[in-house]
């Protein structure tokens, strides 16, 4: 009985060992770096912890920061399954955020239970259609999705900039900033206590993604196309449809992330407010090894670091940028699990190679 | 039968068309044409260097999406050395060395540790962003930047002279590097081995060539070239460092490399096209020639790339073993 329990514990440890050790190592290296640059690592980490998990409202902030990351992380992870590297999540997220804001301030006289889903849906569609451009170009002209994604990101930045400075500009007297008007109260995504509703939605969407990939024929086709498009084509799957559909759905996830951020946090669209959320999706997807649960955990970790960073800067006087250094180290150690297993002196140092990038040019 | 379709799809047709366009524009607006072309060349320099870095690694089978970080870190260290020593040559060397070291890190991650190569690149990107942000200090200044060197009588050739033969050193070096890399990759034993390692490492290994060494060497060399691109930014183009100053150039270089189908000359052409679009945008924006919102001009280079890529270039085929770590049996 006791033995069995011990076994279970060991098994549990074996599944979480690498991430836990990775975070510890990274924290230690980060501490050394802080020490070298003349800061007090303990002070910094204490402030970081208090700002992210220290009390209920801090924890709420962590979840709030994690929410858009879950969406963009899922978007990147989902595309990876079909062998596509969706580097265009940033652009899709911007369009999702802007479209949701448009629904938020233009549609009037609808109750919240209709207004919020409508804004979310339009946001998701905006992101999805924008992502679909990449998929269609890839499928029918062979244009590489990494190039088109990078280019369309810049197009999205310029276009949303123009819209918020022109046709959609906030016309409140005295406003000179490029931004849309505030969204109506009926479209604002509330928090229950400190718990942001958007986070719950993110968990739900992660479940849908997991179900889609693991339990449906569509998911099977996506993974088959990702593993070997030739075999998929030979087996009678329509590879082009799958590519376009995957990018549509991936874009929808990113767009939804932008929409939730607009409805739940910013309450309007303003250039400069969603910067990096899409790009960070890449980090999240890689950190979570493209598994929906991994994506959620990675998002909470990164969300906590982002939430605590301000407090760290404020009360310990440490520049926020150290967070990125620690994050890079965590990503490195999680990916280099062979290294960690060697350090922990496991006998089976074989560790499996996780290769996501074979779809580079297929 | 003469195939017009083939002609329209050929690269030479486009080069000829662009050539005619440049001549036409030179006869009508000589000053503007020279200014735009010269600025196009300089804008294309970091992109061409980044693409060279990427393609030499990828030809040997290692994906490099960490160029953004490699450039940023090299730009930062190059700048710091310039501040400390006041010697621009040392500063450039420091940038190149930094780039090579980041290349070594990437090679260690992807060849020795067999980490997924997209992750390896992302680690470098975030690390560089964090390190340069953390150690950034406001108010550092240098004693200047690399100045243009005019190549004597060559400079007096109309059109070509002021565009090609009156540039700062790293821009010249880039032109040279493109040719050298082309020669190296396609006409030497080293190049043949590099390409073979990227296509079919097992076969190469069987013939007694060290796959790991070839990959290490190429990725480190690529890193050094990316370091040169970083040095270009702080020591030749701007003269100072700002947070995140690479501003996505590493990613655009990635696009340029794929656009050029993993060849030095092709990538250079793609970089030039992109540089041209950027300088045209600047010209239109500040020349006051047209009055449409600046954002639409701003997206010109990016839209142009997508259209050209989708319409004319088509499917690109990467090296066969790209992204796959090699395990000796």
Contacts between the chains, C-beta under 8 A, distances in Angstrom:
chain1	res1	chain2	res2	distance
A	33	B	134	7.7
A	37	B	134	7.2
A	37	B	135	7.2
A	85	B	118	7.0
A	87	B	251	7.3
A	137	B	306	7.3
A	137	B	309	7.9
A	137	B	310	5.1
A	141	B	309	7.8
A	141	B	310	4.3
A	141	B	311	7.3
A	141	B	314	6.2
A	142	B	314	4.7
A	142	B	315	3.1
A	142	B	316	7.2
A	143	B	306	7.1
A	143	B	309	4.5
A	143	B	310	4.5
A	143	B	313	7.4
A	143	B	314	7.5
A	144	B	255	7.9
A	144	B	258	4.9
A	144	B	309	7.5
A	144	B	316	5.7
A	146	B	254	6.5
A	146	B	255	6.8
A	146	B	258	6.6
A	147	B	254	7.7
A	147	B	255	3.9
A	147	B	258	5.4
A	147	B	259	6.2
A	147	B	305	6.9
A	147	B	306	7.7
A	147	B	309	6.0
A	148	B	306	5.5
A	148	B	309	6.9
A	148	B	310	7.6
A	150	B	248	7.4
A	150	B	251	4.9
A	150	B	252	6.4
A	150	B	254	7.0
A	150	B	255	5.1
A	151	B	255	6.6
A	151	B	302	4.1
A	151	B	303	7.3
A	151	B	305	5.0
A	151	B	306	4.9
A	152	B	302	7.4
A	152	B	306	6.9
A	154	B	248	7.5
A	154	B	298	7.9
A	154	B	299	6.3
A	154	B	301	7.9
A	154	B	302	4.2
A	155	B	299	4.6
A	155	B	302	5.2
A	155	B	303	6.0
A	155	B	306	7.8
A	158	B	295	4.2
A	158	B	296	7.2
A	158	B	298	4.6
A	158	B	299	4.1
A	158	B	302	7.9
A	159	B	295	6.8
A	159	B	299	6.8
A	161	B	295	5.0
A	162	B	293	5.2
A	162	B	295	3.8
A	162	B	296	6.8
A	165	B	293	7.8
A	165	B	295	7.7
A	166	B	293	6.5
A	282	B	118	7.8
A	282	B	122	6.0
A	283	B	122	5.9
A	283	B	126	6.5
A	286	B	116	7.2
A	286	B	118	6.7
A	286	B	119	4.8
A	286	B	122	6.0
A	319	B	133	6.8
A	319	B	134	5.3
A	320	B	133	7.6
A	321	B	129	7.5
A	321	B	130	5.1
A	321	B	131	7.8
A	321	B	132	7.8
A	321	B	133	3.0
A	321	B	134	4.1
A	321	B	136	7.6
A	322	B	130	6.6
A	322	B	134	5.2
A	323	B	130	7.0
A	324	B	126	5.2
A	324	B	127	7.4
A	324	B	129	5.2
A	324	B	130	2.9
A	324	B	133	6.6
A	324	B	134	7.9
A	325	B	126	7.9
A	325	B	127	6.2
A	325	B	130	3.6
A	325	B	131	5.8
A	325	B	134	6.3
A	326	B	130	7.6
A	327	B	126	5.7
A	327	B	130	7.2
A	328	B	123	5.1
A	328	B	124	7.8
A	328	B	125	8.0
A	328	B	126	3.9
A	328	B	127	3.8
A	328	B	130	6.0
A	329	B	127	7.6
A	331	B	119	6.4
A	331	B	122	6.6
A	331	B	123	5.2
A	331	B	126	6.9
A	332	B	109	7.2
A	332	B	115	7.7
A	332	B	119	8.0
A	332	B	123	4.7
A	335	B	109	7.6
A	335	B	113	7.9
A	335	B	115	4.4
A	335	B	116	6.2
A	335	B	119	4.4
A	335	B	120	7.5
A	335	B	123	7.4
A	336	B	109	7.0
A	336	B	113	4.8
A	336	B	115	5.5
A	338	B	113	6.1
A	338	B	114	7.0
A	339	B	113	6.0
A	353	B	114	5.3
A	353	B	116	7.7
A	353	B	325	6.1
A	354	B	116	5.7
A	355	B	116	5.6
A	355	B	323	6.5
A	355	B	324	6.8
A	355	B	325	7.4
A	356	B	116	5.2
A	356	B	118	5.9
A	356	B	119	7.7
A	357	B	63	5.8
A	357	B	116	5.9
A	357	B	117	5.5
A	357	B	118	4.3
A	357	B	323	4.1
A	358	B	323	5.1
A	358	B	324	6.6
A	360	B	63	6.2
A	360	B	318	5.5
A	360	B	322	5.4
A	360	B	323	5.3
A	361	B	258	7.7
A	361	B	316	6.3
A	361	B	317	6.4
A	361	B	318	3.5
A	361	B	322	7.0
